[in-house]
Amino acid sequence: MKISDYSGVWVFIEQRDCNIHKVGIELLGKGREIADKLGEKLTAVLVGYNVENKAEELIHYGADHVIVVENEKLDIYMTKPYTKVLSNLVNDRKPNVFLIGATAIGRDLAPRIAARVRTGLTADCTSIDVEENTTNILMTRPAFGGNIMATIICPDHRPQMSTVRPGVMKKPEKDETRSGIIEKIDISIEKEDIDVEILSVVKEEKNKINIEDANVLVSAGRGIGKKENLHKLSELAKLLSGTVSGSRAVVDAGWIEKNNQVGQTGKTVRPNLYIACGISGAIQHIVGMEESEFIVAINNNPDAPIFEVADVGIVADANQVVLSLIDELKKEKNIS
């Protein structure tokens, strides 16, 4: 392998039902930053069927070049054909960096591509930067159960691959004046490239707000005392047009659903307002919410680590503060 043969920053654009997953757009923002530092081009890679009409939007979000691979057999994600398509592209075009979202699809796909092209993969990165005076990428992720942050480099192999969870990187601004190149590529999918048959797709109907999309989160920790106290947090969230989330401790206790967990083993969020109620602030939780626009922490322990990342800290019983906030908001909204 000759490192100098590899150039360019690639972002895999995940789509489902021809709708672009938000993590692809977020990674275009980070990819644009890295590409500018390296002096290289940013390429978005879009795989699916009837998705070419989304390519222009990717240029507006920062891509210089969009590679579109369309095939009817790529309509619904399957591991083996997607791995073939992307591995062949990497071997042929030789990108320096390849970023993939750490979704269910990304976590299945990324290590298979890495194995096929014989390179390394850093999973669940929370920070990506460029090492000074080199083309090496600094990929930072929680390690040893989240107790330390490890920065990993891949100096001897290319591409440098990493997965990043949705919500970790900031979504870039859309610029409809940008122009770029859209390239459509045909890659044949043979019978031997498909090892499963999809008989039907059953979609679960969800009425709840996805915490990754919420503008306001009222988050519960073990410090609220018991599950019965959650109803007051729900009331506060409703008054603020938000939703309830929680730490791993309350998920493990069965107080809230796993889908509403914030943190290293849950989801990464960046709402406009994050209210941490009775959360101590272990690093595993902090990595999932520290990019929130405004953080309010309520804890009766003045030494709780959560206060180190909070914009406003209140040393008090979280349940009492929540009740007071509810009363004040009801007065403000003239609700009896």
Secondary structure by P-SEA (a helix, b strand, c coil): cccccbbbbbbbbbbccccccaaaaaaaaaaaaaaaaacbbbbbbbbccccccaaaaaaaacccbbbbbbbccccccccaaaaaaaaaaaaaccccbbbbbccaaaaacaaaaaaaacccccccccbbbbcccccccbbbbbcccccbbbbbbbccccccccccccccbbbbbbbccbbbbbbbbbbbbccccccccccbbbbbbbccccccccccccccccccccccaaaaaaaaaaaacbbbbbcaaaaaaccccccccccccbbbbbccbbbbccccccaaaaaacccccbbbbbcccccccccccccccccccaaaaaaaaaaaaaaaaccc
